[in-house]
Amino acid sequence: MTIIVHHLENSRSQRILWMLEELGLPYEIKRYERNKATMLAPPELKRVHPLGKSPVIEDIDADGGRVIAETGAIVEYLVEKADGRLGAPAHRDAVLRYRQFLHYAEGSMMPPLLLKLVLARIPLFGKKAMKRIQPMIDVHLDYVESELAARPWFAGEEMTAADVMMSFPLEAARSRAGLDDSRPATIAWLDKVHSRPAYQVALEKGGPYAYA
């Protein structure tokens, strides 16, 4: 095996398994379970990377071995390893959209979704605060809907790594943040992603994943 994926159940790292399946790169999975009380990653992950979070990959064929953290960085690394497959399209406008959504997923869309998840666990105050968070999320969902109504994939006519990155925040939004059939282009995109053979194989290999 070339790549070891340190995979936490019900987490962002599911995207890395999907990415590897799409690229056909050999890998193995080391699976970790969340702490049932805190829902945090187990301390064993700190032996792999100081942050103790997932996803983390080890490329054991790289010179001296290489450990890479952060989903976006891992995705870009895998694109390079696969000679550019699922990377930026050729057209300049598509390249710019590719770069934007590659970083937008974690940089802009995930923070309010994560905040809503945290607030949902706080009695009284959390429920009140969540009413202010949902309008922020709706702005993102409306923006995404307008983009996907204009083209089949986030960057253009073909699926890219930008779509891989966008899958988790949109799955999370479908699960807990108001994404429904009122945004048909986004729902159609999710259905298209979930029907891909590589996605299905990754789902089988990854174990529990509440967002599919």
Secondary structure, 3 states (H helix, E strand, C coil): CCEEEEEECCCCCHHHHHHHHHHCCCEEEEEECCCCCCCCCCHHHHHCCCCCCCCEEEECCCCCCEEEECHHHHHHHHHHHCCCCCCCCCCHHHHHHHHHHHHHHHHHHHHHHHHHHHHCCCCCHHHHHHHHHHHHHHHHHHHHHHHHHHCCCCCCCCCCHHHHHHHHHHHHHHHHCCCCCCCHHHHHHHHHHHCCHHHHHHHHHHCCCCCC
